[in-house]
């Protein structure tokens, strides 16, 4: 399966350990995204309101974000 994701989808996966995160981490799903995705996500995570809602520690957040971004074609 192929999916096109945007920053909102990625942030949703970071916010909650649920279906969105599971789907983005599945090996049999090919991910596509705009080239600016990492910049958009970085910008969104700099908003304290959004960062406070993400319950992950900084290292875990970095690792998860990196794992998802590395899967994007």
Rosetta silent file (secondary structure, phi, psi, omega in degrees, C-alpha in Angstrom):
SEQUENCE: XXXXXXXXXXXXXXXXXXXXXXXXXXXXXXXXXXXXXXXXXXXXXXXXXXXXXXXXXXXXXXXXXXXXXXXXX
SCORE:     score description
SCORE:     0.000 S_00000001
   1 L     0.000  148.143  178.122    0.000    0.000    0.000 S_00000001
   2 E  -118.739  136.779  178.008    1.116    3.561   -0.682 S_00000001
   3 E  -131.838  140.883  171.946    0.242    6.568    1.454 S_00000001
   4 E  -104.395  125.647 -178.750    0.874   10.271    1.047 S_00000001
   5 E  -118.776  158.854  174.746    1.217   12.000    4.391 S_00000001
   6 L  -125.133 -176.955 -176.441    1.514   15.593    5.492 S_00000001
   7 H   -61.415  -35.939 -179.787    2.700   17.274    8.684 S_00000001
   8 H   -62.863  -39.533  179.046   -0.697   16.928   10.355 S_00000001
   9 H   -66.860  -43.398  179.833   -0.642   13.150    9.936 S_00000001
  10 H   -64.290  -43.480  178.440    2.894   12.912   11.281 S_00000001
  11 H   -64.286  -37.325  176.370    2.095   15.077   14.296 S_00000001
  12 H   -59.780  -38.815  178.432   -1.002   12.946   14.964 S_00000001
  13 H   -67.879  -31.029  178.737    1.270    9.905   15.077 S_00000001
  14 H   -77.774  -30.852 -177.463    3.530   11.668   17.566 S_00000001
  15 H   -69.268  -36.293 -171.456    0.659   12.783   19.772 S_00000001
  16 L  -144.855  135.382  176.094   -0.814    9.381   20.460 S_00000001
  17 L   -79.845   87.628 -174.611    0.323    5.764   20.326 S_00000001
  18 L  -146.143 -159.892 -173.617   -2.596    4.620   18.192 S_00000001
  19 H   -56.726  -43.504 -178.791   -3.580    3.531   14.694 S_00000001
  20 H   -58.411  -46.692  179.515   -1.914    6.420   12.859 S_00000001
  21 H   -62.773  -44.815  179.975    1.447    5.647   14.447 S_00000001
  22 H   -58.544  -44.624 -179.154    1.053    1.926   13.792 S_00000001
  23 H   -63.821  -44.300 -177.458    0.267    2.522   10.116 S_00000001
  24 H   -67.314  -21.966 -179.377    3.208    4.877    9.585 S_00000001
  25 H   -96.937   -4.787  179.573    5.600    2.333   11.092 S_00000001
  26 L   -69.225  133.800 -177.621    4.371   -0.694    9.114 S_00000001
  27 L   -68.260  -29.367 -174.988    7.028   -2.063    6.795 S_00000001
  28 L   -86.301    7.622  178.502    4.588   -3.017    4.022 S_00000001
  29 L  -111.928  126.097  179.173    3.335    0.562    3.592 S_00000001
  30 E   -92.739  125.142 -176.795    5.251    2.915    1.314 S_00000001
  31 E  -102.869  140.761  174.701    5.153    6.522    2.502 S_00000001
  32 E  -129.290  148.977 -179.837    5.354    9.650    0.366 S_00000001
  33 E  -158.160  160.188  175.339    5.422   13.259    1.535 S_00000001
  34 L   -64.001  152.758 -179.788    6.262   16.753    0.336 S_00000001
  35 L   -59.486  -27.989 -176.119    9.939   17.682    0.545 S_00000001
  36 L   -84.732    6.236 -174.726    9.150   20.334    3.137 S_00000001
  37 H   -56.586  -48.336 -176.788    7.620   17.847    5.594 S_00000001
  38 H   -62.717  -36.529  176.995   10.522   17.774    8.051 S_00000001
  39 H   -67.048  -40.332  178.445   10.629   21.580    8.171 S_00000001
  40 H   -63.863  -43.958 -179.588    6.875   21.757    8.760 S_00000001
  41 H   -64.669  -43.833  177.820    7.033   19.183   11.543 S_00000001
  42 H   -58.045  -44.127  179.043    9.966   20.978   13.182 S_00000001
  43 H   -62.562  -43.267  179.059    8.013   24.220   13.063 S_00000001
  44 H   -64.799  -39.105 -178.756    4.920   22.590   14.562 S_00000001
  45 H   -71.136  -18.926  177.254    6.918   20.966   17.357 S_00000001
  46 L   -75.578  -15.315  175.937    8.380   24.341   18.302 S_00000001
  47 L   -75.092  118.481 -175.296    4.896   25.471   19.335 S_00000001
  48 H   -59.693  -31.709 -179.411    4.812   24.873   23.081 S_00000001
  49 H   -63.093  -41.415  179.111    1.099   24.083   22.948 S_00000001
  50 H   -74.022  -45.626 -178.346    1.672   21.144   20.610 S_00000001
  51 H   -59.315  -38.813  179.621    4.867   19.949   22.309 S_00000001
  52 H   -62.814  -29.998 -178.951    3.122   19.870   25.707 S_00000001
  53 H   -78.059  -17.952  178.911    0.490   17.513   24.286 S_00000001
  54 L   -86.981  117.524 -173.162    3.128   15.023   23.140 S_00000001
  55 L   -84.270    3.895 -178.898    3.839   12.798   26.120 S_00000001
  56 L   -81.803  147.183  172.586    7.140   11.465   24.775 S_00000001
  57 L   -69.487  160.019 -175.877   10.501   12.410   26.230 S_00000001
  58 H   -53.881  -46.472 -178.902   12.716   14.444   23.893 S_00000001
  59 H   -65.075  -42.084  178.729   14.902   11.476   22.897 S_00000001
  60 H   -64.840  -38.630  177.352   11.886    9.235   22.278 S_00000001
  61 H   -63.821  -45.285  178.476   10.245   11.973   20.223 S_00000001
  62 H   -60.988  -46.377 -178.356   13.404   12.404   18.161 S_00000001
  63 H   -62.563  -44.206 -179.303   13.750    8.634   17.642 S_00000001
  64 H   -66.799  -45.061  178.903   10.117    8.194   16.604 S_00000001
  65 H   -60.683  -43.911  179.114   10.167   11.204   14.280 S_00000001
  66 H   -63.508  -41.371 -179.824   13.402    9.961   12.701 S_00000001
  67 H   -62.124  -41.921 -179.658   12.004    6.450   12.274 S_00000001
  68 H   -71.683  -47.135 -178.478    8.948    7.741   10.440 S_00000001
  69 H   -62.262  -33.478 -179.503   10.830   10.284    8.320 S_00000001
  70 H   -68.977  -19.074  179.948   13.377    7.658    7.287 S_00000001
  71 L   -85.591   -9.973 -176.054   10.582    5.557    5.784 S_00000001
  72 E   -79.800  131.347 -178.639    9.425    8.313    3.430 S_00000001
  73 L   -87.232    0.000    0.000   10.332    7.834   -0.212 S_00000001
